[in-house]
Amino acid sequence: MIYNKYHTEAQALNAPFAFVIKHIKYIIKLAGLDYIGIGSEFDGIQVPPKR
């Protein structure tokens, strides 16, 4: 995978968790709370959000 080859670069591009929260707030403002869904299927992602 490209992540393994360019691990340092991939880590630098990793979005902070604050961006995830900002995105959720944006969707709530745009479409409403009823349109937010958060899954827990993180086993297939290569790079989780930064803390």
PQR file of N, CA, C, O and H, with PARSE charges and radii, in Angstrom:
ATOM      1  N   MET A   1       0.829  -1.193   0.000 -0.4000 1.5000
ATOM      2  CA  MET A   1       0.000   0.000   0.000 -0.0000 2.0000
ATOM      3  C   MET A   1       0.870   1.252   0.000  0.5500 1.7000
ATOM      4  O   MET A   1       2.009   1.253   0.468 -0.5500 1.4000
ATOM      5  N   ILE A   2       0.305   2.283  -0.527 -0.4000 1.5000
ATOM      6  CA  ILE A   2       1.035   3.547  -0.597 -0.0000 2.0000
ATOM      7  C   ILE A   2       1.296   4.119   0.799  0.5500 1.7000
ATOM      8  O   ILE A   2       2.297   4.803   1.017 -0.5500 1.4000
ATOM      9  H   ILE A   2      -0.620   2.282  -0.907  0.4000 1.0000
ATOM     10  N   TYR A   3       0.393   3.836   1.740 -0.4000 1.5000
ATOM     11  CA  TYR A   3       0.587   4.300   3.115 -0.0000 2.0000
ATOM     12  C   TYR A   3       1.868   3.718   3.708  0.5500 1.7000
ATOM     13  O   TYR A   3       2.612   4.419   4.393 -0.5500 1.4000
ATOM     14  H   TYR A   3      -0.419   3.280   1.563  0.4000 1.0000
ATOM     15  N   ASN A   4       2.118   2.467   3.452 -0.4000 1.5000
ATOM     16  CA  ASN A   4       3.326   1.833   3.984 -0.0000 2.0000
ATOM     17  C   ASN A   4       4.585   2.406   3.355  0.5500 1.7000
ATOM     18  O   ASN A   4       5.606   2.559   4.026 -0.5500 1.4000
ATOM     19  H   ASN A   4       1.513   1.897   2.896  0.4000 1.0000
ATOM     20  N   LYS A   5       4.516   2.719   2.074 -0.4000 1.5000
ATOM     21  CA  LYS A   5       5.676   3.249   1.372 -0.0000 2.0000
ATOM     22  C   LYS A   5       5.987   4.675   1.795  0.5500 1.7000
ATOM     23  O   LYS A   5       7.153   5.049   1.921 -0.5500 1.4000
ATOM     24  H   LYS A   5       3.687   2.595   1.529  0.4000 1.0000
ATOM     25  N   TYR A   6       4.958   5.463   2.011 -0.4000 1.5000
ATOM     26  CA  TYR A   6       5.123   6.886   2.358 -0.0000 2.0000
ATOM     27  C   TYR A   6       4.486   7.181   3.716  0.5500 1.7000
ATOM     28  O   TYR A   6       3.650   8.076   3.839 -0.5500 1.4000
ATOM     29  H   TYR A   6       4.011   5.159   1.908  0.4000 1.0000
ATOM     30  N   HIS A   7       4.885   6.428   4.717 -0.4000 1.5000
ATOM     31  CA  HIS A   7       4.274   6.526   6.048 -0.0000 2.0000
ATOM     32  C   HIS A   7       4.378   7.931   6.637  0.5500 1.7000
ATOM     33  O   HIS A   7       3.386   8.448   7.153 -0.5500 1.4000
ATOM     34  H   HIS A   7       5.564   5.701   4.617  0.4000 1.0000
ATOM     35  N   THR A   8       5.535   8.553   6.576 -0.4000 1.5000
ATOM     36  CA  THR A   8       5.733   9.887   7.158 -0.0000 2.0000
ATOM     37  C   THR A   8       4.851  10.915   6.469  0.5500 1.7000
ATOM     38  O   THR A   8       4.233  11.751   7.129 -0.5500 1.4000
ATOM     39  H   THR A   8       6.340   8.133   6.157  0.4000 1.0000
ATOM     40  N   GLU A   9       4.792  10.856   5.157 -0.4000 1.5000
ATOM     41  CA  GLU A   9       3.961  11.801   4.408 -0.0000 2.0000
ATOM     42  C   GLU A   9       2.479  11.589   4.706  0.5500 1.7000
ATOM     43  O   GLU A   9       1.720  12.550   4.835 -0.5500 1.4000
ATOM     44  H   GLU A   9       5.293  10.177   4.621  0.4000 1.0000
ATOM     45  N   ALA A  10       2.077  10.335   4.814 -0.4000 1.5000
ATOM     46  CA  ALA A  10       0.676  10.026   5.112 -0.0000 2.0000
ATOM     47  C   ALA A  10       0.289  10.540   6.491  0.5500 1.7000
ATOM     48  O   ALA A  10      -0.813  11.058   6.672 -0.5500 1.4000
ATOM     49  H   ALA A  10       2.693   9.554   4.709  0.4000 1.0000
ATOM     50  N   GLN A  11       1.180  10.402   7.462 -0.4000 1.5000
ATOM     51  CA  GLN A  11       0.897  10.895   8.810 -0.0000 2.0000
ATOM     52  C   GLN A  11       0.756  12.421   8.811  0.5500 1.7000
ATOM     53  O   GLN A  11      -0.073  12.969   9.537 -0.5500 1.4000
ATOM     54  H   GLN A  11       2.076   9.981   7.316  0.4000 1.0000
ATOM     55  N   ALA A  12       1.560  13.098   8.001 -0.4000 1.5000
ATOM     56  CA  ALA A  12       1.491  14.558   7.934 -0.0000 2.0000
ATOM     57  C   ALA A  12       0.171  15.030   7.333  0.5500 1.7000
ATOM     58  O   ALA A  12      -0.301  16.118   7.666 -0.5500 1.4000
ATOM     59  H   ALA A  12       2.234  12.653   7.411  0.4000 1.0000
ATOM     60  N   LEU A  13      -0.427  14.238   6.461 -0.4000 1.5000
ATOM     61  CA  LEU A  13      -1.691  14.603   5.820 -0.0000 2.0000
ATOM     62  C   LEU A  13      -2.913  14.150   6.614  0.5500 1.7000
ATOM     63  O   LEU A  13      -4.044  14.451   6.234 -0.5500 1.4000
ATOM     64  H   LEU A  13      -0.044  13.354   6.191  0.4000 1.0000
ATOM     65  N   ASN A  14      -2.697  13.445   7.690 -0.4000 1.5000
ATOM     66  CA  ASN A  14      -3.772  12.918   8.519 -0.0000 2.0000
ATOM     67  C   ASN A  14      -4.562  14.068   9.148  0.5500 1.7000
ATOM     68  O   ASN A  14      -3.988  14.959   9.774 -0.5500 1.4000
ATOM     69  H   ASN A  14      -1.778  13.201   7.999  0.4000 1.0000
ATOM     70  N   ALA A  15      -5.864  14.036   8.975 -0.4000 1.5000
ATOM     71  CA  ALA A  15      -6.719  15.107   9.501 -0.0000 2.0000
ATOM     72  C   ALA A  15      -6.843  15.021  11.013  0.5500 1.7000
ATOM     73  O   ALA A  15      -6.973  13.924  11.556 -0.5500 1.4000
ATOM     74  H   ALA A  15      -6.330  13.313   8.467  0.4000 1.0000
ATOM     75  N   PRO A  16      -6.805  16.150  11.703 -0.5600 1.5000
ATOM     76  CA  PRO A  16      -7.020  16.130  13.157  0.2800 2.0000
ATOM     77  C   PRO A  16      -8.485  15.810  13.490  0.5500 1.7000
ATOM     78  O   PRO A  16      -9.387  16.068  12.693 -0.5500 1.4000
ATOM     79  N   PHE A  17      -8.694  15.256  14.655 -0.4000 1.5000
ATOM     80  CA  PHE A  17     -10.040  14.892  15.090 -0.0000 2.0000
ATOM     81  C   PHE A  17     -10.956  16.114  15.133  0.5500 1.7000
ATOM     82  O   PHE A  17     -12.165  15.990  14.937 -0.5500 1.4000
ATOM     83  H   PHE A  17      -7.961  15.047  15.302  0.4000 1.0000
ATOM     84  N   ALA A  18     -10.387  17.288  15.389 -0.4000 1.5000
ATOM     85  CA  ALA A  18     -11.188  18.519  15.417 -0.0000 2.0000
ATOM     86  C   ALA A  18     -11.876  18.754  14.066  0.5500 1.7000
ATOM     87  O   ALA A  18     -12.960  19.335  14.019 -0.5500 1.4000
ATOM     88  H   ALA A  18      -9.405  17.388  15.549  0.4000 1.0000
ATOM     89  N   PHE A  19     -11.253  18.305  12.970 -0.4000 1.5000
ATOM     90  CA  PHE A  19     -11.875  18.447  11.652 -0.0000 2.0000
ATOM     91  C   PHE A  19     -13.099  17.549  11.528  0.5500 1.7000
ATOM     92  O   PHE A  19     -14.077  17.913  10.874 -0.5500 1.4000
ATOM     93  H   PHE A  19     -10.372  17.833  13.008  0.4000 1.0000
ATOM     94  N   VAL A  20     -13.048  16.384  12.150 -0.4000 1.5000
ATOM     95  CA  VAL A  20     -14.189  15.478  12.138 -0.0000 2.0000
ATOM     96  C   VAL A  20     -15.375  16.142  12.845  0.5500 1.7000
ATOM     97  O   VAL A  20     -16.497  16.122  12.340 -0.5500 1.4000
ATOM     98  H   VAL A  20     -12.254  16.088  12.682  0.4000 1.0000
ATOM     99  N   ILE A  21     -15.118  16.721  14.003 -0.4000 1.5000
ATOM    100  CA  ILE A  21     -16.171  17.419  14.753 -0.0000 2.0000
ATOM    101  C   ILE A  21     -16.706  18.606  13.962  0.5500 1.7000
ATOM    102  O   ILE A  21     -17.915  18.834  13.912 -0.5500 1.4000
ATOM    103  H   ILE A  21     -14.207  16.737  14.414  0.4000 1.0000
ATOM    104  N   LYS A  22     -15.804  19.357  13.345 -0.4000 1.5000
ATOM    105  CA  LYS A  22     -16.212  20.510  12.529 -0.0000 2.0000
ATOM    106  C   LYS A  22     -17.109  20.063  11.371  0.5500 1.7000
ATOM    107  O   LYS A  22     -18.092  20.731  11.049 -0.5500 1.4000
ATOM    108  H   LYS A  22     -14.822  19.172  13.385  0.4000 1.0000
ATOM    109  N   HIS A  23     -16.771  18.949  10.758 -0.4000 1.5000
ATOM    110  CA  HIS A  23     -17.567  18.419   9.651 -0.0000 2.0000
ATOM    111  C   HIS A  23     -18.958  17.992  10.134  0.5500 1.7000
ATOM    112  O   HIS A  23     -19.957  18.266   9.469 -0.5500 1.4000
ATOM    113  H   HIS A  23     -15.973  18.407  11.020  0.4000 1.0000
ATOM    114  N   ILE A  24     -19.022  17.329  11.278 -0.4000 1.5000
ATOM    115  CA  ILE A  24     -20.315  16.923  11.834 -0.0000 2.0000
ATOM    116  C   ILE A  24     -21.182  18.142  12.121  0.5500 1.7000
ATOM    117  O   ILE A  24     -22.370  18.146  11.801 -0.5500 1.4000
ATOM    118  H   ILE A  24     -18.211  17.106  11.818  0.4000 1.0000
ATOM    119  N   LYS A  25     -20.603  19.170  12.719 -0.4000 1.5000
ATOM    120  CA  LYS A  25     -21.354  20.400  12.991 -0.0000 2.0000
ATOM    121  C   LYS A  25     -21.856  21.044  11.707  0.5500 1.7000
ATOM    122  O   LYS A  25     -22.964  21.580  11.669 -0.5500 1.4000
ATOM    123  H   LYS A  25     -19.637  19.167  12.979  0.4000 1.0000
ATOM    124  N   TYR A  26     -21.045  20.993  10.658 -0.4000 1.5000
ATOM    125  CA  TYR A  26     -21.445  21.560   9.366 -0.0000 2.0000
ATOM    126  C   TYR A  26     -22.653  20.815   8.794  0.5500 1.7000
ATOM    127  O   TYR A  26     -23.595  21.438   8.305 -0.5500 1.4000
ATOM    128  H   TYR A  26     -20.145  20.557  10.689  0.4000 1.0000
ATOM    129  N   ILE A  27     -22.624  19.486   8.855 -0.4000 1.5000
ATOM    130  CA  ILE A  27     -23.747  18.698   8.335 -0.0000 2.0000
ATOM    131  C   ILE A  27     -25.011  18.960   9.151  0.5500 1.7000
ATOM    132  O   ILE A  27     -26.102  19.033   8.587 -0.5500 1.4000
ATOM    133  H   ILE A  27     -21.859  18.979   9.252  0.4000 1.0000
ATOM    134  N   ILE A  28     -24.879  19.102  10.466 -0.4000 1.5000
ATOM    135  CA  ILE A  28     -26.038  19.423  11.303 -0.0000 2.0000
ATOM    136  C   ILE A  28     -26.631  20.763  10.876  0.5500 1.7000
ATOM    137  O   ILE A  28     -27.849  20.896  10.757 -0.5500 1.4000
ATOM    138  H   ILE A  28     -23.992  19.043  10.924  0.4000 1.0000
ATOM    139  N   LYS A  29     -25.782  21.742  10.649 -0.4000 1.5000
ATOM    140  CA  LYS A  29     -26.251  23.067  10.236 -0.0000 2.0000
ATOM    141  C   LYS A  29     -26.873  23.021   8.839  0.5500 1.7000
ATOM    142  O   LYS A  29     -27.865  23.699   8.574 -0.5500 1.4000
ATOM    143  H   LYS A  29     -24.792  21.634  10.746  0.4000 1.0000
ATOM    144  N   LEU A  30     -26.289  22.221   7.952 -0.4000 1.5000
ATOM    145  CA  LEU A  30     -26.751  22.147   6.571 -0.0000 2.0000
ATOM    146  C   LEU A  30     -28.045  21.353   6.422  0.5500 1.7000
ATOM    147  O   LEU A  30     -28.985  21.806   5.768 -0.5500 1.4000
ATOM    148  H   LEU A  30     -25.483  21.669   8.168  0.4000 1.0000
ATOM    149  N   ALA A  31     -28.092  20.152   7.037 -0.4000 1.5000
ATOM    150  CA  ALA A  31     -29.212  19.246   6.800 -0.0000 2.0000
ATOM    151  C   ALA A  31     -30.039  18.933   8.038  0.5500 1.7000
ATOM    152  O   ALA A  31     -31.190  18.512   7.923 -0.5500 1.4000
ATOM    153  H   ALA A  31     -27.329  19.784   7.568  0.4000 1.0000
ATOM    154  N   GLY A  32     -29.470  19.133   9.214 -0.4000 1.5000
ATOM    155  CA  GLY A  32     -30.195  18.840  10.438 -0.0000 2.0000
ATOM    156  C   GLY A  32     -29.634  17.629  11.160  0.5500 1.7000
ATOM    157  O   GLY A  32     -28.950  16.792  10.572 -0.5500 1.4000
ATOM    158  H   GLY A  32     -28.535  19.475   9.308  0.4000 1.0000
ATOM    159  N   LEU A  33     -29.935  17.557  12.422 -0.4000 1.5000
ATOM    160  CA  LEU A  33     -29.422  16.506  13.295 -0.0000 2.0000
ATOM    161  C   LEU A  33     -29.866  15.108  12.859  0.5500 1.7000
ATOM    162  O   LEU A  33     -29.148  14.132  13.079 -0.5500 1.4000
ATOM    163  H   LEU A  33     -30.491  18.238  12.899  0.4000 1.0000
ATOM    164  N   ASP A  34     -31.044  15.008  12.243 -0.4000 1.5000
ATOM    165  CA  ASP A  34     -31.559  13.705  11.820 -0.0000 2.0000
ATOM    166  C   ASP A  34     -30.735  13.069  10.705  0.5500 1.7000
ATOM    167  O   ASP A  34     -30.925  11.891  10.401 -0.5500 1.4000
ATOM    168  H   ASP A  34     -31.628  15.801  12.064  0.4000 1.0000
ATOM    169  N   TYR A  35     -29.836  13.812  10.096 -0.4000 1.5000
ATOM    170  CA  TYR A  35     -29.055  13.299   8.977 -0.0000 2.0000
ATOM    171  C   TYR A  35     -27.613  12.969   9.351  0.5500 1.7000
ATOM    172  O   TYR A  35     -26.773  12.762   8.475 -0.5500 1.4000
ATOM    173  H   TYR A  35     -29.681  14.768  10.342  0.4000 1.0000
ATOM    174  N   ILE A  36     -27.332  12.922  10.628 -0.4000 1.5000
ATOM    175  CA  ILE A  36     -25.996  12.559  11.099 -0.0000 2.0000
ATOM    176  C   ILE A  36     -25.993  11.086  11.480  0.5500 1.7000
ATOM    177  O   ILE A  36     -26.864  10.611  12.210 -0.5500 1.4000
ATOM    178  H   ILE A  36     -28.014  13.090  11.339  0.4000 1.0000
ATOM    179  N   GLY A  37     -25.005  10.385  10.975 -0.4000 1.5000
ATOM    180  CA  GLY A  37     -24.836   8.980  11.332 -0.0000 2.0000
ATOM    181  C   GLY A  37     -23.356   8.713  11.552  0.5500 1.7000
ATOM    182  O   GLY A  37     -22.524   9.082  10.723 -0.5500 1.4000
ATOM    183  H   GLY A  37     -24.298  10.770  10.382  0.4000 1.0000
ATOM    184  N   ILE A  38     -23.034   8.085  12.645 -0.4000 1.5000
ATOM    185  CA  ILE A  38     -21.641   7.781  12.945 -0.0000 2.0000
ATOM    186  C   ILE A  38     -21.519   6.271  13.082  0.5500 1.7000
ATOM    187  O   ILE A  38     -22.139   5.662  13.953 -0.5500 1.4000
ATOM    188  H   ILE A  38     -23.710   7.785  13.318  0.4000 1.0000
ATOM    189  N   GLY A  39     -20.716   5.681  12.216 -0.4000 1.5000
ATOM    190  CA  GLY A  39     -20.494   4.244  12.257 -0.0000 2.0000
ATOM    191  C   GLY A  39     -19.282   3.910  13.097  0.5500 1.7000
ATOM    192  O   GLY A  39     -18.494   4.785  13.456 -0.5500 1.4000
ATOM    193  H   GLY A  39     -20.212   6.177  11.509  0.4000 1.0000
ATOM    194  N   SER A  40     -19.146   2.661  13.397 -0.4000 1.5000
ATOM    195  CA  SER A  40     -18.000   2.234  14.194 -0.0000 2.0000
ATOM    196  C   SER A  40     -17.143   1.234  13.433  0.5500 1.7000
ATOM    197  O   SER A  40     -16.446   0.426  14.046 -0.5500 1.4000
ATOM    198  H   SER A  40     -19.786   1.950  13.105  0.4000 1.0000
ATOM    199  N   GLU A  41     -17.185   1.278  12.138 -0.4000 1.5000
ATOM    200  CA  GLU A  41     -16.441   0.336  11.304 -0.0000 2.0000
ATOM    201  C   GLU A  41     -15.068   0.908  10.960  0.5500 1.7000
ATOM    202  O   GLU A  41     -14.770   1.177   9.796 -0.5500 1.4000
ATOM    203  H   GLU A  41     -17.752   1.935  11.641  0.4000 1.0000
ATOM    204  N   PHE A  42     -14.251   1.087  11.968 -0.4000 1.5000
ATOM    205  CA  PHE A  42     -12.931   1.655  11.757 -0.0000 2.0000
ATOM    206  C   PHE A  42     -11.864   0.594  11.522  0.5500 1.7000
ATOM    207  O   PHE A  42     -10.682   0.920  11.419 -0.5500 1.4000
ATOM    208  H   PHE A  42     -14.493   0.869  12.913  0.4000 1.0000
ATOM    209  N   ASP A  43     -12.266  -0.670  11.437 -0.4000 1.5000
ATOM    210  CA  ASP A  43     -11.268  -1.717  11.253 -0.0000 2.0000
ATOM    211  C   ASP A  43     -10.680  -1.735   9.850  0.5500 1.7000
ATOM    212  O   ASP A  43      -9.631  -2.344   9.641 -0.5500 1.4000
ATOM    213  H   ASP A  43     -13.226  -0.935  11.521  0.4000 1.0000
ATOM    214  N   GLY A  44     -11.315  -1.094   8.895 -0.4000 1.5000
ATOM    215  CA  GLY A  44     -10.826  -1.122   7.524 -0.0000 2.0000
ATOM    216  C   GLY A  44     -10.030   0.105   7.111  0.5500 1.7000
ATOM    217  O   GLY A  44      -9.540   0.159   5.983 -0.5500 1.4000
ATOM    218  H   GLY A  44     -12.167  -0.600   9.065  0.4000 1.0000
ATOM    219  N   ILE A  45      -9.888   1.088   7.987 -0.4000 1.5000
ATOM    220  CA  ILE A  45      -9.152   2.299   7.604 -0.0000 2.0000
ATOM    221  C   ILE A  45      -7.679   2.141   7.935  0.5500 1.7000
ATOM    222  O   ILE A  45      -7.309   1.491   8.913 -0.5500 1.4000
ATOM    223  H   ILE A  45     -10.286   1.043   8.903  0.4000 1.0000
ATOM    224  N   GLN A  46      -6.858   2.740   7.112 -0.4000 1.5000
ATOM    225  CA  GLN A  46      -5.419   2.685   7.310 -0.0000 2.0000
ATOM    226  C   GLN A  46      -4.945   3.716   8.333  0.5500 1.7000
ATOM    227  O   GLN A  46      -4.059   3.446   9.145 -0.5500 1.4000
ATOM    228  H   GLN A  46      -7.158   3.268   6.317  0.4000 1.0000
ATOM    229  N   VAL A  47      -5.555   4.906   8.277 -0.4000 1.5000
ATOM    230  CA  VAL A  47      -5.074   6.007   9.109 -0.0000 2.0000
ATOM    231  C   VAL A  47      -6.261   6.660   9.823  0.5500 1.7000
ATOM    232  O   VAL A  47      -7.072   7.314   9.167 -0.5500 1.4000
ATOM    233  H   VAL A  47      -6.275   5.125   7.618  0.4000 1.0000
ATOM    234  N   PRO A  48      -6.390   6.507  11.133 -0.5600 1.5000
ATOM    235  CA  PRO A  48      -7.474   7.181  11.846  0.2800 2.0000
ATOM    236  C   PRO A  48      -7.167   8.671  12.021  0.5500 1.7000
ATOM    237  O   PRO A  48      -6.021   9.078  11.828 -0.5500 1.4000
ATOM    238  N   PRO A  49      -8.157   9.497  12.380 -0.5600 1.5000
ATOM    239  CA  PRO A  49      -7.887  10.910  12.635  0.2800 2.0000
ATOM    240  C   PRO A  49      -6.896  11.091  13.773  0.5500 1.7000
ATOM    241  O   PRO A  49      -6.817  10.273  14.689 -0.5500 1.4000
ATOM    242  N   LYS A  50      -6.142  12.183  13.694 -0.4000 1.5000
ATOM    243  CA  LYS A  50      -5.221  12.518  14.784 -0.0000 2.0000
ATOM    244  C   LYS A  50      -6.026  12.888  16.007  0.5500 1.7000
ATOM    245  O   LYS A  50      -7.166  13.338  15.893 -0.5500 1.4000
ATOM    246  H   LYS A  50      -6.207  12.848  12.950  0.4000 1.0000
ATOM    247  N   ARG A  51      -5.442  12.701  17.180 -0.4000 1.5000
ATOM    248  CA  ARG A  51      -6.116  13.089  18.406 -0.0000 2.0000
ATOM    249  C   ARG A  51      -5.849  14.514  18.722  0.5500 1.7000
ATOM    250  O   ARG A  51      -6.339  15.025  19.729 -0.5500 1.4000
ATOM    251  H   ARG A  51      -4.516  12.335  17.273  0.4000 1.0000
TER
END
